[in-house]
Amino acid sequence: MLYYLPMELEDKQLPLSLAELLESSDESSIKAYILIKADPKEIASIMLALSTFEGIRTADVVTGPYDIIVYAEVPDQYELGRLVINKIHSLEGVKEAITCVVVKI
């Protein structure tokens, strides 16, 4: 599990609740969950690569129809597109990546 915390949350106990994570976010940023299907043999190397990408706040290996769920926060939709299309989709072993943008209701 990877966590990248803003400075104001560094002293908090992990894991953070979803509410704490969302409250720490900049209101003007784009937040998204990225659901990744991956080759099981490549999951470790994908997780290592994800840990180097700016904008990724958490990444977890999970059970179910997806193998990895990423929570990302980036300044705008262009940065989100670059993260998903140029970086995540280009990783060896990534079969599919579905981006779910967070909305407020």
C-alpha positions as CSV (number, residue, x, y, z in Angstrom):
1,M,0.0,0.0,0.0
2,L,1.4,3.4,-0.9
3,Y,0.4,6.7,0.8
4,Y,1.5,10.2,-0.1
5,L,0.3,12.6,2.5
6,P,0.1,16.4,2.4
7,M,2.1,18.0,5.1
8,E,-0.9,18.8,7.3
9,L,-1.7,15.1,7.6
10,E,1.8,13.7,8.2
11,D,1.2,13.4,12.0
12,K,-2.1,11.5,11.5
13,Q,-2.5,7.8,12.2
14,L,-2.7,5.6,9.0
15,P,-4.7,4.3,7.4
16,L,-6.7,7.5,6.8
17,S,-10.5,7.4,6.3
18,L,-11.8,8.4,2.9
19,A,-13.3,11.5,4.5
20,E,-9.9,12.5,5.9
21,L,-8.2,12.0,2.6
22,L,-10.8,14.0,0.7
23,E,-10.9,16.8,3.2
24,S,-7.1,17.2,2.9
25,S,-7.4,17.8,-0.9
26,D,-7.2,21.1,-2.7
27,E,-10.7,22.1,-3.8
28,S,-9.5,23.1,-7.2
29,S,-7.8,19.8,-8.0
30,I,-9.1,16.9,-9.9
31,K,-9.4,13.7,-7.9
32,A,-9.9,10.3,-9.4
33,Y,-9.8,6.6,-8.7
34,I,-8.0,4.5,-11.4
35,L,-9.0,0.9,-11.5
36,I,-6.3,-1.2,-13.1
37,K,-6.4,-4.8,-14.5
38,A,-2.9,-6.1,-14.6
39,D,-0.9,-9.2,-15.5
40,P,-0.3,-10.8,-12.0
41,K,3.4,-11.4,-12.8
42,E,3.8,-7.6,-13.3
43,I,1.9,-6.3,-10.2
44,A,5.0,-5.7,-8.1
45,S,6.8,-3.7,-10.9
46,I,3.6,-1.7,-11.6
47,M,3.3,-0.8,-7.9
48,L,6.9,0.3,-7.9
49,A,6.4,2.5,-11.0
50,L,3.2,4.0,-9.6
51,S,5.2,5.0,-6.5
52,T,7.2,7.4,-8.7
53,F,4.3,9.1,-10.4
54,E,3.5,12.6,-9.3
55,G,-0.2,13.0,-8.3
56,I,-0.7,9.5,-7.1
57,R,-1.9,9.6,-3.4
58,T,-2.5,5.9,-2.7
59,A,-2.2,2.7,-4.6
60,D,-3.5,-0.7,-3.3
61,V,-3.4,-4.2,-4.6
62,V,-7.0,-5.6,-4.2
63,T,-9.1,-8.7,-4.8
64,G,-12.0,-8.7,-7.2
65,P,-12.4,-7.7,-10.9
66,Y,-9.5,-5.2,-10.7
67,D,-6.0,-5.8,-9.4
68,I,-4.9,-2.3,-8.3
69,I,-6.9,0.7,-7.2
70,V,-5.1,4.1,-7.4
71,Y,-6.3,7.3,-5.8
72,A,-4.9,10.3,-7.7
73,E,-5.1,14.1,-7.2
74,V,-3.8,16.4,-10.0
75,P,-4.2,20.1,-10.7
76,D,-6.4,19.7,-13.8
77,Q,-7.9,17.3,-16.4
78,Y,-4.9,17.6,-18.7
79,E,-2.6,16.3,-15.9
80,L,-5.0,13.5,-15.2
81,G,-5.0,12.6,-18.9
82,R,-1.2,12.6,-19.0
83,L,-1.0,10.5,-15.9
84,V,-3.4,7.8,-17.1
85,I,-2.7,7.7,-20.8
86,N,1.0,8.5,-21.0
87,K,2.2,6.9,-17.7
88,I,-0.2,4.2,-16.4
89,H,-1.3,2.8,-19.7
90,S,2.3,2.6,-20.9
91,L,3.4,0.4,-18.0
92,E,4.2,-3.2,-19.0
93,G,1.6,-5.5,-17.6
94,V,-1.3,-3.0,-17.5
95,K,-4.2,-4.6,-19.4
96,E,-6.9,-2.0,-18.7
97,A,-7.2,1.2,-16.6
98,I,-10.6,2.7,-15.9
99,T,-10.7,6.3,-14.6
100,C,-13.5,7.3,-12.2
101,V,-13.4,11.1,-11.5
102,V,-14.6,12.2,-8.1
103,V,-17.7,14.5,-8.2
104,K,-19.4,16.3,-5.4
105,I,-23.2,16.0,-5.0
